[in-house]
Amino acid sequence: MDLRSKARTLPGPVTDPAELPKWNFDGSSTGQAPGDDSEVILYPQSIFKDPFRKGNNILVMCDAYTPAGEPIPTNKRFNAAQIFSDPVVAAEEPWYGIEQEYTLLQKDINWPLGWPVGGFPGPQGPYYCSVGADKSFGRDIVDAHYKACLYAGINISGINGEVMPGQWEFQVGPSVGISAGDEVWVARYILERIAEIAGVVVSFDPKPIPGDWNGAGAHTNYSTKSMRNEGGIAVIKKAIEKLGLRHKEHIAAYGEGNERRLTGRHETADINTFSWGVANRGASIRVGRDTEKEGKGYFEDRRPASNMDPYVVTSMIAETTIIWRP
């Protein structure tokens, strides 16, 4: 979650990442390279309009490599791009809709926005999708983020206040393949920038407040062409069966601290047990009523934590459901 950026001036407007030069940064300052060979090389991968500088300015999502051209260990985009470029995966056109939950914290005290310092608000119930100064905290930040993402060209499809006060969600998608990861990461970056201006801290911790408070996830909605076509429900059920067989591997890759969130309470399934159901928000995988009724559509993987890497989660779901053979 350690997002970083720097800026450079280009000789003119650019619309394609292929037109951009590679660049580098000091990896010894970020713990990604030794001091005696510190250059880490940035490869431009995708472009978005810059909502902060506007005009012809752009945000460029890059991944990182050694000078020899090898992806560094934290570069999860490289493996994801390989999976999504597999002809079998590409033919299925995997769509993703990612529900990114997060918590806004008061700077310096790491306590949710709107909560009394050292104290607690009233119990959960009135805050979800709420309105009013006594229930909704941080709307200016959230709306500014929404507008900025739309300006940037991110396929942001909605926002809402979450169950725990001070917690919010934005949704990215439907996005195809590797673009889902690019868009979620850039949306996170824009959110951090806007919160920085407001003097508020963004937390992607999956359980920022212990006790009887909802955690924060990144529910990942998913479908393939076969699932969206007639008879797709059979493909969905087969995919869910395969996800169940690799439950432990997925959980290990679905974010840090997720065991504090996936307790079987607060609209989660227990981390050690795989389950699925129609319209069941207490299951690992939820199939919607519309999907069941129409016999085709998508399903929702409710296991990923809010701090998951979208490159890892999206590519792993595609690999398990499309490529992997039990």
Secondary structure, DSSP 8 states (H G I E B T S, - for coil): ----------SS---SGGGS--EEEEGGGTTSS-GGG-EEEEEEEEEEE-TTT-TT-EEEEEEEE-TTS-B-TT--HHHHHHHHTSHHHHHT--EEEEEEEEEEEETTTTEETTS-TTS--S-SSS-TT--STTT---HHHHHHHHHHHHHHT--EEEEEE-SSTTEEEEEEEEEETHHHHHHHHHHHHHHHHHHHHHTEEEE--S-SS-SSS---BEEEEEE-HHHHSTTHHHHHHHHHHHHHHTHHHHHHHS-TTGGGT-BS-SS--BTT---EEET-TTSSEEE-HHHHHHT---EEE---BTT--HHHHHHHHHIIIII---
